[in-house]
Amino acid sequence: MRIAVIGAGGVGGFFGGRLAQAGEDVTFLVRGATLRALQADGLHIETPDGRIAVRPKATDDPAGVGAVDLVVLGVKAWQVPEATRAARPLIGPSTVVLPLQNGVEAADQAAAEVGREHVIGGLCYVVAFVTAPGHVKSRPGVEPTVAFGEFDNRPSDRVRRLQELFVHAGVKVVVPPDILAALWSKFLFIAAFGGVGAVTRAPIGAVRQIPETRAMLEQAMQEVQALALARGVALPANAAVEAMARLDGAAPGATASMQRDIMDGRPSELESHSGAIVRLAAQAGIETPLHQFIYQSLLPSERRARGEISFPA
């Protein structure tokens, strides 16, 4: 299978690297220092089970790659529209686009650029991050997993082929009975984890231990659950309870990627997390006061990271 992976960060680098290691025809679409590193020395992944080194193709020119069977969107959520627009030369009649972002808007954004018929719903679970261009490290605690499915939840040949593809690469695959419910269940978890963590600037062990901040986590999850139900998403009634149990089982020092980006002064997925919740809640006519507080509180840091305003750290 011919595969294009857009981005070589924690998600794109890890899953794209596993596909390349399995012998698939993988091309990474990357730029700058990452492109130079992949072309010069390949991709290196450090996992709890050992190191992976592969030499996939890498380019910054989608037109030179041509149509592929699968496009894996491994960029940050806020980069999806631009990345998918750039991916148009990769799209053939039967190309599948698989978004793996946090949040619930990536598939719609990708579909707006390349057509809904090419896009399936997708998400992933992995704790991985870039240590240097071309170098990705994954941590234990979460089994690397991809989940995907058609938006009408019907079985399809392309979902079956993707399932076989990732299983052959040694990656756990889940095909949820309801892909929208799966996307929103993860969103409920990650938006609370990242949003409350970014506002408190504390790891999950401290946040869950203090009654006041634990209550913030619970409220943040309940707001997303109410929003999902208002939008007709069939979230399980215990979605917030299960998400809180996952956070209770997380390593005390764990932080979310959005939290780390904000604390490090980098552009983050704020607009795709609490920002999206605020926007979608306004459309649905419901209140999400905690996420509105989180979003508005983090906006100055986000806009400074994007060079839109300036103030001392």
LINVENNOR-V501827 format. One record per backbone hydrogen bond with DSSP energy under -1.0 kcal/mol. NH is the residue of the N-H (numbers start at 1). CO is the residue of the C=O. Records with the same first field share a line. If there is no record, write none. Layout:
BEGIN
NH=CO  CO
END
This chain:
BEGIN
3=25
4=70
5=27
6=72
7=29
12=74
13=9
15=11
16=12
17=13
18=14
19=15
20=16
21=17
22=18
23=20
24=19
25=1
26=24
27=3
28=57
29=5
30=59
34=31
35=31
36=32
37=33
38=34
39=35
40=36
41=37
42=38
43=54
44=134
45=52
46=136
47=50
50=47
52=45
54=43
57=26
59=28
65=62
66=62
68=90
69=2
70=2
71=96
72=4
73=98
74=6  72
79=76
80=77
83=79
84=80
85=81
86=82
88=85
90=87
91=88
95=92
96=69
97=118
98=71
100=73
109=105
110=106
111=107
112=108
113=110
114=110
115=111
118=115
119=116
120=97
121=149
123=147
125=145
129=137
131=135
132=135
135=132
136=44
137=129
138=46
139=127
145=125
146=172
147=123
148=174
149=121
153=150
160=156
161=157
162=158
163=159
164=160
165=161
166=162
167=163
168=164
169=165
170=167
171=166
172=144
174=146
182=178
183=179
184=180
185=181
186=182
187=183
188=184
189=185
190=186
191=187
192=188
193=189
194=190
195=191
196=192
197=193
198=194
199=195
200=196
201=197
204=254
205=252
207=203
208=204
210=206
214=210
215=211
216=212
217=213
218=214
219=215
220=216
221=217
222=218
223=219
224=220
225=221
226=222
227=223
228=224
229=225
230=226
231=227
232=229
233=228
235=233
239=236
242=238
243=239
244=240
245=241
246=242
247=243
248=244
249=245
254=251
260=256
261=257
262=258
263=259
264=260
265=262
266=261
273=269
275=270
277=273
278=274
279=275
280=276
281=277
282=278
283=279
284=280
286=281
292=288
293=289
294=290
295=291
296=292
297=293
298=294
299=295
302=298
303=299
304=300
305=301
306=302
307=304
308=303
309=303
END
